[in-house]
Amino acid sequence: MEHGTRRLRSIILFSAGGLSVLLAVAFAIGLFSAQKNRPREIVISCGAVGVELELCQSGVSAWSKESGIPARVVTASSNSGERLGSYQLLLASHSSDIDVFVIDTPWPGVIGDFFLDLKDILEPEVREDQFSGFIENNTVRGRLVALPWFIDGGLLYYRKDLLESYALPVPQSWQELTETATKIQQAEREKGRTDLWGFVFAARAYEGLTCAALEWVHSAGGGSLVEKNGEVSINNEAAREILKLAASWIGTIAPRGVLGYMEEETRTVFQSGRAVFMRNWPYAWELSQAAESPVKGKVGISVLPKGLNANAKATSALGGWSLAVSKFSKNPEASKSLAKYLASRSEQKRRALRGGLSPTWRSLYDDSELLLKNPALRDLKPVYDSALPRPSKVVASDYNRVSSEFYEAVHGILSGGQPDSLLGQLEADLTLLKKKGRWQ
């Protein structure tokens, strides 16, 4: 074999045109070596709700330019449940196709074992400036499996011009919201605004409904679906009463179409001027104030209402997204570098200024430039400090099942089903799931 190789080399060197062939071979070898030594492209999966995708792409591009490492953004479903399912399949196969995952707040307890521990890149002074509940949420069995990227909490958006016109205050309870929405909707329709609704919210059977329904139930003193000790607490009188009230909104102050709404459908109706109140996440604020928005300058935001009993308190579901690095990444150090860059104070400030996404750095809520752009930020800090986490850390890998059972039951109630029977069945199903030993 060696003799044949030497003979082939001699033929290339001394035959007609051999020099050209040799140069071509040398070029090919050099090109191969250059490609071999070139940094591997880092792939990050981002969401696409509102301006999230554009902000992710611009942030990744800036890091790529600064680091010299190529990077590419891919998008996933805007439906959290579908997105989690696809991530679970990908990670379970140990795929290295995606290096950095943007993950929802309940997911660390579900898929955290597939991610690297990022404690070593979160300096103590950075940790101290983060919302403690978010850090706790992202810590699984002592491992920090994701860096906080932006934080969310459910908020009440309202048409301040309409409330002022009717001399009505911002409602403090869900019952007051029902009455105020009814009064303004009826009065405006009598004036010819037949397309105006009192209240819009995301009520499709998906993760967004889990968040909204947890806010209703917890604010009414009905518990947190599954408590920290593993107790299934949903089948109680306070939960039944508040869900009956929510069901009464459908077709009266809320269009029946909300049963198919997610965040963007909800925002579109409100931003077009066709609703008095809206429940949504903070990202909708910046969009509502855009130059082309029909409600620019007419919108206010507030904490969500609460129930009427003695245990009632305003509740906002903890939302937001974090950056996790796959254990199967072929370039973990570069992937961690990208995650750290995107989670940095300067990058989060840029995203807050350009897209209205709430930063996870508490000190940014006192930043004069941000407050000038969005004065409401100052009021959001206490909302995020006390936001209610979903029970993902308690039920761990069963969270997707628990959440889907919950939002299907709530969707059934909103669609006209009986709270007594649906919550009773939900309690039985979750209790059986618990007895199988998958969570305590």
Steps between C-alpha positions, in 0.01 A plus 500: 500500500784739592677417169178581309465834682860601408439402140177709484686799644771464231243487226334819631833681530645412165210450266373783277298740710616327817594826668147636460355185652743519790402860570132406491559215744697729731223759490238238582706373794544856628128573465412181688740592781358851522145366523607245759652773720213745448278545810187287482178693440295551816127445460246661735127437505296817566133585521311730264229669710485874437849640434677214679644343184642825360660584835648151528644516150660841551649394835641180356645689203675745732654214702608321182670813369675559831611139553573408139294183544218435251154464648153431367151552641224245448141548611265270686123487549342795682287242684698420816364147534589408143840660537578310819398174333734556207785593735445185706522281190813677378681486834398141574673397177819679618491714187762772461293689240422780746761639738305766689134463591271786601276336761178595679491541880341161582747300293811485723321247720398300191808492274770650721700175510587549131672835561842605625548659842557872440585601856863558404409780256258682732716722719381564860432868432288405198302245701427761769352735238255238366146431619559229759187309405626466142840368613326254731271395216800423277690305767437126488666277763765762561576558131427829324367357175412832331586870510203739540442686173181699546229482761124510459195527715133525415377862486170678456497736202218754490371784287569793732312738268182293533530466878551875528205567269268303731673615822579141597807380693728215400324188637655343808308171488382265227141580592570873459662433163189310393274789600722773349549311174126439474414866560748644249430237235126560519533878494743501207287260300202728547715767336558273199824319606346157441841336465625605847547233767555544871783251557729284287747235614671187371260211564613243246572159656876548537763614753385862489165395646682317780662833593178702486297240690766468772479877543121485536504209744792613716373859515170369634665294774460172313860380518761426235361184331774287658659631818869484597438188708348322199138537613249529216301803614289605201161355598380762747216750530712810430634348178151395388353846562768698319490263201120538486553875485759460221257279306236774527727733299481285187246642257415793731804723558738275304443369148458122468805518279727540805464123542743479208720798584867492594704810590522653155131461412417663834740789438372555147142551620600733784752698298249556222281680755237227532531421872491688830716259701761240410703246694842458337875499562723813515618466138163637383567842655769608254291387204192683626701824505642467148444794266248309289305360798136621513517504882832682538483724806168352610622194689577446867634192678439372849535194720233242435178506705434266793209303641260626765551264796728554800788307343490693174815669370620622163695225326720502193632176354878493475590497135801574291769312316852382570808382311615142543799323344459142381723228649534369145638820347816441297631840611382551860739786584390712205137414577542614861663819372197572281257434787698727733511779240123487436428498874734794570380826650579705189325258265192478722487881515515515120214252474296696756552825307428354158238240580358572843612162638541512878861446612598255773755746644324677789726806477368573151162587653665817633674582171404856397514428126271198532258681731479789256405257225269291718402657836292190582819302563524643850163342583601163359782430745268401790288295258803291404627477857179323604403319179351152537704216345323212331536166686761356263767444765252297707369276224826499298478296180121472541451875461388487137235243593389694811476828310311349208251329735446837671455716193273244335278498810494880517430525127211261554358723773538812285323315218196429719598193702422457870783606736398246765537198273798626300705601805403178676625296204815713478572435868450126452726488193782697663475299823531177300802641318658583834429152639699345217801632686624741237485796741447537872 
